[in-house]
């Protein structure tokens, strides 16, 4: 009974940590979520092995002190970091330095995993004395602390440079956004006046195109392209505004109840129930599976599973990001050419 | 499209489950651990992209509930029932006429979990098809998202 209460409280605590870290870091790196989530989850997976090593180094007299350290240590860390961490403005544009930083952290992660595997194997095969174990653990701690170098480097060394870059970048971008806004506003007003309170965006789209073709004919085909493109942007913006009144579309901020009204959410949920549930089932039953096959060293299998779990988390984050970037880039190019071809067809039609 | 990766992972895991019927425990362990881990990073990233980051905390924890829910059914009901069934069969087969009925029911051999593995493989296949459905539904949104970020 006591154990149940302990497990309940402990699991709650770990979930709090997870949630806080994940949510804040996803919000501050909106461009590369796959990387962030992968790294964080990977470290969660590794932490068990890391703690084992550290405790082996300390060689505490009894179990109570071990539990005390585990209970108090992380809390102390987070208490100390309260004063340092503060909300950062979320960067809309991903910077080039982000990429290298992520790659560095990835390499550290993989190094750490390989190192842990090696140390565990060594400790199982050979019986090491206390000094070598503590040496291993020291190297481990240094490895854990290495990722901190990334933000420090970013802040102190590339800080002024990047500020210059931002200053260089800002004026044209601001102008661009301003002009877009002006155009958008003017044309949204026209579209909304022409389509009086039409809520379905399909109809909205249908109503506008004739206008598009009437306007630019006097100005030549070149301007026609631009104006068409701008009007198209404006129309999509207007459609989005109309949609916002009806409820959030994909990519907007959902609340839980709004998300539960979406079919996507439930499909994803059940997909997770089946996929992750079966995974968890195998992991839970690993002991019995090994036993039934007549193997008695379950430890090896458990460590194999946990390491591959870590690799899956990190690798999943990395590859999903890669795939999303490249596949959608290709998809976009194809789509663009498709649109382009359609437009040329239309132009030929008009000329005739 | 990120979800297509889940699908790929799961069908990979599934393939190895089926291979695992022959008894490669290492392969099952590696593939399964890999697939299980990959779920979390991919699904959460995808959820944050689809449903926004403002209320991500609640959404995240609701999705986290999925895995214990699935395991509760699959591990607590399916796997244990099959295991017990085979264990009883083997106990009868061994003709345990020896005195104590309270002997632990133990199952030995490949047969104990092969059926479970098969069921899990089917479930994974179904999950993979579900995630393909999501891929299909969100394809246009993702294309739009990454076009906008590139401009």
Interface residues (C-beta under 8 A of the other chain):
Chain A: X15 X19 X22 X23 X26 X27 X30 X31 X33 X34 X36 X37 X38 X41 X42 X45 X248 X250 X251 X252 X253 X254 X255 X256 X259 X262 X263 X264 X265 X267 X268 X269 X270 X271 X272 X273 X274 X275 X276 X277 X278 X279 X280 X281 X282 X283 X284 X285 X286 X288 X289 X290 X291 X292 X293 X294 X295 X301 X304 X305 X306 X307 X308 X309 X310 X311 X312 X313 X314 X315 X316 X317 X319 X320 X321 X323 X324 X325 X327 X328 X329 X331 X332 X335
Chain B: X1 X2 X3 X4 X5 X6 X9 X10 X13 X23 X25 X26 X28 X29 X30 X31 X32 X33 X34 X35 X36 X37 X38 X39 X40 X41 X42 X43 X44 X45 X46 X47 X48 X49 X50 X51 X52 X53 X54 X55 X56 X57 X58 X59 X60 X61 X62 X63 X64 X66 X67 X68 X69 X70 X71 X72 X73 X74 X75 X78 X79 X83 X106 X107 X108 X109 X110 X112 X113 X116 X117 X120 X123 X124 X126 X127 X128 X130 X131 X133 X134 X137 X138 X141 X142 X143 X145 X146 X147 X149 X150
